[in-house]
Structure formats: C-alpha cells, structure tokens
Amino acid sequence: MKSIILNKNISRRVEFGHPWIFGNEVNKGKALDSAAKAGEIVDVYTHDKKFIGRGYINPQSQIMVRLLTRDKNETIDEGFFLNRIQKAWEYRQKIGYTENCRLIFGEADDLPQLIIDKFNDHFVIQTLALGIDVWKPAIVNAIEKIFSPRGIYERNDVPVRELEGLEQQKGFLSAPFNTNIIIDENGIKFHVDIANGQKTGYFLDQQDNRRAIQHIVKGADVLGAFCYTGSFEIAAAHYGAKSVLGLDISEKAIAQCEQNALLNGVDAVCTFQCVNAFDVLKEWTKEGRQWDVVMLDPPSFTKSRATIDKAIAGYKEINLRGMKLVKPGGFLVSSSCTNLVQPELFLDIIQMAATDAKRRIRQVVFNAQSADHPIIRGQENTHYLKFLIAQVM
C-alpha cells in the first residue's frame, strides 16, 4: 500500500475526524512513497508514523487525499463499497426514508464525493472526485445487488469534476429506461426529469420542510418565488391553500410546475408565471401587494468565500422584499442552500432584513435539510441547508 506522511506543525483536524487532507498538509519530502498515481488508494500517517486512515489521492486536486476508512485492517475493494452502501440503506430505513431518499451523502456516509439519490426503484449517481469515480463500476454493482433497480443514471454533468481532471458526462449506467418518472412525496406526486432536471433531477433535501408548511398555508393566499418545478407550491395547494402563485425564470420549470399541478388536481388553485423573481418582488413591494404566506427558495448566492459579502447582501435584500409582501400576522418561509452561510449567520441576516423592513418576526420552525442528508459536526459542507418559517408581525 502506497503511503503519505503529514507535516508535523499542522492542525489536528484530520486526526480529530475530518476526512479531507489538503496538499499543503502533506510532507512531500518525507513521503514513504511519492509514486502514488491520481485515483489510487494510499495510507496516511502522522509525522511520527501513526496510522490515520486510508483513502484516495489526487495530487492535481487542492484536496489531495479524501479518507475512506480509519480502520487499518479494512481493505478498499468491491466488498467495501457494497458494505458501505448497505449500511447507509439500513440507516435510511431506520429513520423512515424508504421510497425516496439521498442514499449516500458523500462525507456524511464516509464515501467522500459520492452522491446517490434513490427515486423509488430508480437511482441517480454523482461521482465528483477522481478517486471515487474509479470505483463507479463497484458502486453500480452494489446498487444492483442490494436493490435490483429499474434503472441507474449518471449525472456527472457538473463543473466541479473538472477540478479533478474529470470530464463532465451523463448517461445510463444500466439498461436504458424512461428518465421522466413520477415519485410520491408526502402523498403528493411529482414529475422528475432524471436526465435534465437540476442536480439529480429533484431536491430531496427539502422533503421534510415541504411537510412543515401544512398548517400555515390552510386557507391562505400563497406566493412562492424561485419555485423551480413547484414542489413547495403544489404542497401548499395540497394542504389547503386558497390560492397559490409561483414564480420562476425558467420556462421549462414553469411548464413542469403546471404538469405537477394537473397531476395532483390542484391546477384550479395554482398559477405560475415565468418572470425574474428579483425584479417582480421589488415591483410588487412598491405597489403594496401582500400575501398571507410568502415562500422564498433562491439559488445559492455564492460558491466562494471571496464573494460571501455579496451573498449576505443578496439574502438580506430578497428577504427584505419578501417580508414587505407578507400581511401583518402572515408567514415568511425562507431557505438558503449556501453552505458558506452558516445557520447563525442566516438568522442574523433575516433579523437585519426584518429591522430594515420595520417588521417584527418570531420563529416558528428552523430546520436543516431532511435527515437522509446527515450532518456531521465539524464538516460544514454537510450542513448547508437552512429553512425558516417565521411569523411577520
């Protein structure tokens, strides 16, 4: 087994459990074997030769090694991936996720940079680093052995792969199948476009949060901005909203919103408009329009710490506009998927927006992503979603 040694005077972050090893943490002058090729499995030792773990290496990446195991006796082979995926499935079943779930959530399931989403009998895979991409055949075999799926699809059409020297690609990893499927979530049906939808085709991380709006939307006039395919808006109609208006800039997304409304028999309640939500919310604020419930689920405002100040300003502005559109005593539903904006900062931003809007708010619900996306303390990339329901006084 090829090996690397860590520098002496570095943070003990890796020893304490973090799975990432950056290039500047590796003692290149004292490496036990400097010939490890990109994608290979290596052992990692402290400067005084204590075993830390075993993982895959990519000298081209800023994160040189990602650890797969801390057990010196554990071999990384096909059986390893079968065992890890089986354990992840058993965990999801124990916490109540059996039909649709994130089966593997990367580092949180000790399989760095691997994403597997389960849509009933269909599976979508992302292998986002070279070292995990090498094991894609073993991962596919494990899924086939555990689940006997109707289909497996690869959604590796993401730019982050290029940082690892990988091409973007997508396609079937099983026999071809119809990639336009229908799933059931909380008693509501949704069309999912596995091949062309955002990410893996559907945002499973909000499935618990969509259920959380059920009481506040009954009999309410609801506005949803950045609605994508209308999951929150259809849920609001399902739970008894009087009227629902959804906004999104994508014509394709709006068309799917309308299909989802028809699928659930709530098309008489729901209206969808293809507009720039940022501009429209600003205009409607000036006009003094208001709703009982306003839901905001904007895209991530930053992927880099260098632009975090712009992201903070963006979240503050959009929530300020949202609050002004809420009737006194109504509710604001606000989400952020930017992992660089941690929970306390997100709540601070909401409070700043409330202060500027001259509105008082009180927290009703504050959640993270659904529990099939586990959070590991000390690994902020696993705690990325913030979901708030607040009454606006």
C-alpha positions, 0 to 999 in steps of 0.5 A, a space after each residue: 500500500 502506497 503511503 503519505 506522511 503529514 507535516 508535523 506543525 499542522 492542525 489536528 483536524 484530520 486526526 480529530 475526524 475530518 476526512 479531507 487532507 489538503 496538499 499543503 498538509 502533506 510532507 512531500 519530502 518525507 513521503 514513504 512513497 511519492 509514486 502514488 498515481 491520481 485515483 489510487 488508494 494510499 495510507 496516511 500517517 502522522 509525522 511520527 508514523 501513526 496510522 490515520 486512515 486510508 483513502 484516495 489521492 489526487 495530487 492535481 486536486 487542492 484536496 489531495 487525499 479524501 479518507 475512506 476508512 480509519 480502520 487499518 485492517 479494512 481493505 478498499 475493494 468491491 466488498 467495501 463499497 457494497 458494505 458501505 452502501 448497505 449500511 447507509 440503506 439500513 440507516 435510511 430505513 431506520 429513520 423512515 426514508 424508504 421510497 425516496 431518499 439521498 442514499 449516500 451523502 458523500 462525507 456524511 456516509 464516509 464515501 467522500 464525493 459520492 452522491 446517490 439519490 434513490 427515486 423509488 426503484 430508480 437511482 441517480 449517481 454523482 461521482 465528483 472526485 477522481 478517486 471515487 469515480 474509479 470505483 463507479 463500476 463497484 458502486 453500480 454493482 452494489 446498487 444492483 445487488 442490494 436493490 435490483 433497480 429499474 434503472 441507474 443514471 449518471 449525472 456527472 454533468 457538473 463543473 466541479 469534476 473538472 477540478 479533478 481532471 474529470 470530464 463532465 458526462 451523463 448517461 445510463 449506467 444500466 439498461 436504458 429506461 424512461 428518465 421522466 418518472 413520477 415519485 410520491 412525496 408526502 402523498 403528493 406526486 411529482 414529475 422528475 426529469 432524471 436526465 435534465 432536471 437540476 442536480 439529480 433531477 429533484 431536491 430531496 433535501 427539502 422533503 421534510 420542510 415541504 411537510 412543515 408548511 401544512 398548517 400555515 398555508 390552510 386557507 391562505 393566499 400563497 406566493 412562492 418565488 424561485 419555485 423551480 418545478 413547484 414542489 413547495 407550491 403544489 404542497 401548499 395547494 395540497 394542504 389547503 391553500 386558497 390560492 397559490 402563485 409561483 414564480 420562476 425564470 425558467 420556462 421549462 420549470 414553469 411548464 413542469 410546475 403546471 404538469 405537477 399541478 394537473 397531476 395532483 388536481 390542484 391546477 384550479 388553485 395554482 398559477 405560475 408565471 415565468 418572470 425574474 423573481 428579483 425584479 417582480 418582488 421589488 415591483 410588487 413591494 412598491 405597489 403594496 401587494 401582500 400575501 398571507 404566506 410568502 415562500 422564498 427558495 433562491 439559488 445559492 448566492 455564492 460558491 466562494 468565500 471571496 464573494 460571501 459579502 455579496 451573498 449576505 447582501 443578496 439574502 438580506 435584500 430578497 428577504 427584505 422584499 419578501 417580508 414587505 409582501 407578507 400581511 401583518 400576522 402572515 408567514 415568511 418561509 425562507 431557505 438558503 442552500 449556501 453552505 458558506 452561510 452558516 445557520 447563525 449567520 442566516 438568522 442574523 441576516 433575516 433579523 437585519 432584513 426584518 429591522 430594515 423592513 420595520 417588521 417584527 418576526 418570531 420563529 416558528 420552525 428552523 430546520 436543516 435539510 431532511 435527515 437522509 442528508 446527515 450532518 456531521 459536526 465539524 464538516 460544514 459542507 454537510 450542513 448547508 441547508 437552512 429553512 425558516 418559517 417565521 411569523 411577520 408581525 
